[in-house]
Amino acid sequence: MPESEVLAQIKALLKSIQMPEQLLGVLLEHMKASHVAKNKFHLGAIAGLRREYDQTRERLATLLDLRLDKSITDNEYDKKARELKEHQLELTIRIEQHQKGDG
């Protein structure tokens, strides 16, 4: 059987497949609601992660003040600053993932 005949049959078959209007409308509404819910989830997650990022930034500033006041040692400062900066990096990655819709 020639390829053109097979393609013609497939086209005819695909044209015969129809979805009832009512079902199509319900499906569209469901897809829209799902999209809105997904966006809402990502926006909420981003807001929470940004609050946590800001809190970590404030802790780094406080830590620096403690070091400048000589309330903590260089080693204590270095260790905690490294932990906080690593946490900031993790938060940045998670924020970017949610911005892309992957989180």
C-alpha positions in Angstrom: 0.0 0.0 0.0 1.5 3.4 -1.0 2.4 5.8 1.8 0.0 8.4 0.5 -3.0 6.1 0.9 -1.9 5.2 4.5 -1.6 8.9 5.3 -5.0 9.7 3.8 -6.5 6.9 5.9 -4.8 8.3 9.1 -6.0 11.8 8.3 -9.5 10.6 7.8 -9.4 8.7 11.1 -8.0 11.7 13.0 -10.7 14.0 11.5 -13.4 11.6 12.7 -12.2 11.8 16.3 -14.1 14.5 18.1 -14.6 15.5 21.7 -18.0 16.7 22.8 -18.1 20.5 23.4 -19.2 20.1 27.0 -16.3 17.7 27.8 -13.9 20.1 26.1 -15.1 23.0 28.2 -14.8 21.0 31.4 -11.3 19.9 30.4 -10.3 23.4 29.6 -11.6 24.7 33.0 -9.8 22.0 34.8 -6.5 22.8 33.0 -6.9 26.5 33.8 -7.6 25.8 37.5 -4.6 23.5 37.6 -2.3 26.1 36.1 -3.5 28.8 38.5 -3.0 26.5 41.5 0.5 25.6 40.3 1.4 29.2 39.9 0.0 30.1 43.3 2.0 27.2 44.9 5.3 28.5 43.3 4.6 32.1 44.3 3.9 31.1 47.9 7.0 29.0 48.0 9.2 31.8 46.5 7.8 34.2 49.1 8.7 31.9 52.0 12.1 31.2 50.6 12.8 34.9 50.2 11.8 35.5 53.8 14.2 32.8 54.9 16.9 34.3 52.7 16.4 37.7 54.2 16.5 36.2 57.7 19.8 34.5 56.9 21.2 37.7 55.5 20.3 39.4 58.8 21.9 36.7 60.8 25.1 37.2 58.7 25.0 40.9 59.5 24.5 40.1 63.2 27.3 37.6 63.1 29.6 40.2 61.6 28.7 42.7 64.3 29.5 40.1 67.0 32.9 39.5 65.4 33.6 43.2 65.1 32.7 43.6 68.8 35.1 40.7 69.5 32.3 38.7 71.1 33.2 35.7 69.0 36.5 34.3 67.7 37.6 34.3 64.1 37.1 30.5 63.9 33.5 30.8 65.3 32.7 33.5 62.8 34.2 31.7 59.9 32.4 28.4 60.7 29.0 30.0 61.2 29.4 32.5 58.2 30.2 29.5 55.9 27.1 27.7 57.1 24.9 30.7 56.6 26.4 31.4 53.1 25.9 27.8 52.1 22.3 28.0 53.3 21.8 31.2 51.2 23.1 29.4 48.1 20.7 26.5 48.7 17.8 29.0 49.1 18.9 30.8 45.9 18.8 27.5 43.9 15.4 26.6 45.3 14.0 30.1 44.4 15.3 29.7 40.9 13.8 26.3 40.6 10.4 27.6 41.7 10.7 30.6 39.3 11.2 28.1 36.5 8.3 26.0 37.8 10.4 23.0 38.7 10.3 23.3 42.5 
